[in-house]
Amino acid sequence: MKLKVDVREDHIANGARCSTDYCPIALAIYELVPEGSRVDVDGEIRVTVPGEPYTHVGELSEVAFEFIERFDGHDAVEPFSFEVELS
């Protein structure tokens, strides 16, 4: 599953710092996956889709990782986009 993730200003405004499932990146991914899915973002991205027997996992890009560090550190961040391949 390949995703093009667009982290918008509203994701940033509504995102929770130091949260793996409600950070701005997770909020953007929730819009791309089936309803009821579980999204976790830390050193990788994990998406658990209801009814599927496994969790989709993808590597977090360096740009996305740096965004999380800045966001969690209360530094200014801007909207951005990235692609991730989930296995």
GROMACS elastic network, one bead per residue, 0.5 to 0.9 nm:
[ bonds ]
;  ai    aj funct       b0    kb
    1    56     6  0.79518   500
    1    84     6  0.84096   500
    1    85     6  0.58600   500
    1    86     6  0.50734   500
    1    87     6  0.64067   500
    2    83     6  0.71234   500
    2    84     6  0.57865   500
    2    86     6  0.59959   500
    2    87     6  0.85676   500
    3    29     6  0.81316   500
    3    32     6  0.74552   500
    3    82     6  0.83335   500
    3    83     6  0.55679   500
    3    84     6  0.53884   500
    3    85     6  0.63908   500
    3    86     6  0.77041   500
    4    29     6  0.88105   500
    4    32     6  0.85778   500
    4    81     6  0.70779   500
    4    82     6  0.58649   500
    4    84     6  0.66414   500
    4    85     6  0.89688   500
    5    25     6  0.77108   500
    5    28     6  0.63616   500
    5    29     6  0.63290   500
    5    32     6  0.79439   500
    5    80     6  0.83900   500
    5    81     6  0.54646   500
    5    82     6  0.53739   500
    5    83     6  0.59000   500
    5    84     6  0.76380   500
    6    25     6  0.82122   500
    6    28     6  0.63407   500
    6    29     6  0.82748   500
    6    79     6  0.75548   500
    6    80     6  0.60896   500
    6    82     6  0.67795   500
    6    83     6  0.87638   500
    7    10     6  0.82235   500
    7    11     6  0.61533   500
    7    12     6  0.73598   500
    7    24     6  0.65088   500
    7    25     6  0.60226   500
    7    26     6  0.89820   500
    7    27     6  0.80947   500
    7    28     6  0.55516   500
    7    29     6  0.85492   500
    7    78     6  0.86041   500
    7    79     6  0.53034   500
    7    80     6  0.53930   500
    7    81     6  0.59412   500
    7    82     6  0.85125   500
    8    11     6  0.53156   500
    8    12     6  0.65475   500
    8    13     6  0.88376   500
    8    24     6  0.80486   500
    8    28     6  0.75637   500
    8    78     6  0.80949   500
    8    80     6  0.69409   500
    8    81     6  0.84783   500
    9    12     6  0.50510   500
    9    13     6  0.61425   500
    9    14     6  0.85976   500
    9    24     6  0.88144   500
    9    78     6  0.72978   500
    9    79     6  0.57126   500
   10    14     6  0.59968   500
   10    15     6  0.81802   500
   10    24     6  0.83321   500
   11    14     6  0.52069   500
   11    15     6  0.55669   500
   11    23     6  0.78379   500
   11    25     6  0.73808   500
   11    26     6  0.86495   500
   11    27     6  0.59902   500
   11    28     6  0.64611   500
   11    79     6  0.85503   500
   12    15     6  0.51650   500
   12    16     6  0.83614   500
   12    23     6  0.77873   500
   12    24     6  0.50248   500
   12    25     6  0.83339   500
   12    27     6  0.87942   500
   12    71     6  0.83460   500
   12    77     6  0.79441   500
   12    78     6  0.81010   500
   12    79     6  0.75503   500
   13    16     6  0.85885   500
   13    24     6  0.79690   500
   14    22     6  0.83808   500
   14    23     6  0.81762   500
   14    24     6  0.71365   500
   14    27     6  0.83478   500
   15    19     6  0.83320   500
   15    22     6  0.56453   500
   15    25     6  0.81483   500
   15    26     6  0.83593   500
   15    27     6  0.70078   500
   16    19     6  0.56913   500
   16    20     6  0.86405   500
   16    21     6  0.85421   500
   16    22     6  0.54397   500
   16    24     6  0.72100   500
   16    72     6  0.84163   500
   17    20     6  0.86228   500
   17    22     6  0.79999   500
   17    23     6  0.61518   500
   17    24     6  0.86058   500
   17    68     6  0.84618   500
   17    71     6  0.66763   500
   17    73     6  0.81712   500
   17    74     6  0.81343   500
   18    22     6  0.86887   500
   18    23     6  0.72555   500
   18    68     6  0.84002   500
   18    71     6  0.85103   500
   18    72     6  0.55444   500
   18    73     6  0.88212   500
   19    22     6  0.55038   500
   19    23     6  0.54665   500
   19    40     6  0.85922   500
   19    41     6  0.81879   500
   19    42     6  0.86464   500
   19    72     6  0.86511   500
   20    23     6  0.60663   500
   20    26     6  0.72803   500
   20    39     6  0.78652   500
   20    42     6  0.58893   500
   21    24     6  0.89043   500
   21    25     6  0.86878   500
   21    26     6  0.56329   500
   21    27     6  0.76606   500
   21    38     6  0.76595   500
   21    39     6  0.55982   500
   21    41     6  0.63671   500
   21    42     6  0.89725   500
   22    25     6  0.78634   500
   22    26     6  0.56234   500
   22    27     6  0.58891   500
   22    39     6  0.84003   500
   22    40     6  0.81666   500
   22    41     6  0.87016   500
   23    26     6  0.52841   500
   23    27     6  0.62550   500
   23    28     6  0.87791   500
   23    40     6  0.88889   500
   23    41     6  0.77105   500
   23    68     6  0.80129   500
   23    71     6  0.87380   500
   23    72     6  0.88850   500
   24    27     6  0.50563   500
   24    28     6  0.62772   500
   24    29     6  0.87316   500
   24    68     6  0.84654   500
   24    71     6  0.87628   500
   25    28     6  0.51472   500
   25    29     6  0.62789   500
   25    30     6  0.87180   500
   25    41     6  0.73190   500
   25    64     6  0.79329   500
   25    68     6  0.82093   500
   26    29     6  0.50279   500
   26    30     6  0.61264   500
   26    31     6  0.88984   500
   26    39     6  0.59828   500
   26    40     6  0.65639   500
   26    41     6  0.62462   500
   26    45     6  0.84941   500
   27    30     6  0.52157   500
   27    31     6  0.69276   500
   27    39     6  0.84272   500
   28    31     6  0.55724   500
   28    32     6  0.72180   500
   29    32     6  0.51760   500
   29    33     6  0.65553   500
   29    39     6  0.72978   500
   29    47     6  0.87970   500
   30    33     6  0.55461   500
   30    34     6  0.77508   500
   30    35     6  0.77116   500
   30    36     6  0.88335   500
   30    37     6  0.73525   500
   30    38     6  0.79720   500
   30    39     6  0.68002   500
   31    34     6  0.80426   500
   31    35     6  0.83305   500
   32    35     6  0.89572   500
   33    36     6  0.85461   500
   33    37     6  0.66574   500
   33    39     6  0.89383   500
   33    47     6  0.81572   500
   33    49     6  0.77503   500
   34    37     6  0.58591   500
   34    49     6  0.67581   500
   34    50     6  0.81386   500
   35    38     6  0.89100   500
   35    49     6  0.82451   500
   35    50     6  0.84130   500
   36    48     6  0.88681   500
   36    49     6  0.70645   500
   36    50     6  0.64364   500
   37    47     6  0.66847   500
   37    48     6  0.54667   500
   37    50     6  0.59024   500
   38    46     6  0.79427   500
   38    47     6  0.56215   500
   38    49     6  0.65986   500
   38    50     6  0.82370   500
   39    45     6  0.73164   500
   39    46     6  0.57615   500
   39    48     6  0.65835   500
   39    49     6  0.88306   500
   40    44     6  0.80354   500
   40    45     6  0.58462   500
   40    46     6  0.51688   500
   40    47     6  0.65998   500
   40    48     6  0.87402   500
   41    44     6  0.58209   500
   41    46     6  0.64927   500
   41    47     6  0.88689   500
   41    60     6  0.79729   500
   42    45     6  0.65427   500
   42    46     6  0.86799   500
   42    60     6  0.77685   500
   42    65     6  0.79898   500
   42    68     6  0.84115   500
   43    59     6  0.72967   500
   43    60     6  0.60836   500
   43    65     6  0.72618   500
   44    57     6  0.69928   500
   44    58     6  0.58008   500
   44    61     6  0.84793   500
   44    65     6  0.88866   500
   45    56     6  0.80628   500
   45    57     6  0.56398   500
   45    58     6  0.51220   500
   45    59     6  0.62098   500
   45    60     6  0.60874   500
   45    84     6  0.85435   500
   45    86     6  0.78768   500
   46    55     6  0.63988   500
   46    56     6  0.55993   500
   46    58     6  0.65862   500
   46    59     6  0.89605   500
   46    86     6  0.79415   500
   47    55     6  0.56656   500
   47    56     6  0.50382   500
   47    57     6  0.65011   500
   47    58     6  0.87473   500
   47    86     6  0.81585   500
   48    51     6  0.89166   500
   48    52     6  0.74843   500
   48    53     6  0.87187   500
   48    54     6  0.69564   500
   48    56     6  0.62597   500
   48    57     6  0.88053   500
   49    52     6  0.56796   500
   49    53     6  0.84525   500
   49    54     6  0.80788   500
   49    55     6  0.71288   500
   49    56     6  0.81027   500
   50    53     6  0.83625   500
   51    54     6  0.89570   500
   52    55     6  0.76441   500
   55    87     6  0.82617   500
   56    86     6  0.53183   500
   56    87     6  0.51227   500
   57    85     6  0.80715   500
   57    87     6  0.54204   500
   58    84     6  0.63240   500
   58    85     6  0.56605   500
   58    87     6  0.63954   500
   59    84     6  0.70355   500
   59    85     6  0.76336   500
   59    86     6  0.78188   500
   60    63     6  0.82588   500
   60    64     6  0.62687   500
   60    65     6  0.62745   500
   60    84     6  0.73188   500
   61    64     6  0.51924   500
   61    65     6  0.61256   500
   61    66     6  0.86035   500
   61    82     6  0.76770   500
   61    83     6  0.82475   500
   61    84     6  0.76358   500
   62    66     6  0.60878   500
   62    67     6  0.85165   500
   63    66     6  0.52067   500
   63    67     6  0.62031   500
   63    68     6  0.88185   500
   63    80     6  0.89304   500
   63    82     6  0.80048   500
   64    68     6  0.63508   500
   64    69     6  0.87708   500
   64    80     6  0.85854   500
   64    81     6  0.85840   500
   64    82     6  0.74688   500
   65    68     6  0.52078   500
   65    69     6  0.63981   500
   65    70     6  0.88054   500
   66    69     6  0.50598   500
   66    70     6  0.62263   500
   66    71     6  0.85236   500
   67    70     6  0.52079   500
   67    71     6  0.59888   500
   67    72     6  0.84523   500
   67    77     6  0.68196   500
   67    78     6  0.84990   500
   67    80     6  0.89397   500
   68    71     6  0.50387   500
   68    72     6  0.58607   500
   68    73     6  0.82304   500
   69    72     6  0.53065   500
   69    73     6  0.59884   500
   69    74     6  0.87236   500
   69    75     6  0.85215   500
   70    74     6  0.63002   500
   70    76     6  0.69734   500
   70    77     6  0.67571   500
   71    74     6  0.52303   500
   71    75     6  0.56584   500
   71    76     6  0.69021   500
   71    77     6  0.63101   500
   72    75     6  0.75482   500
   73    76     6  0.89573   500
   74    77     6  0.86940   500
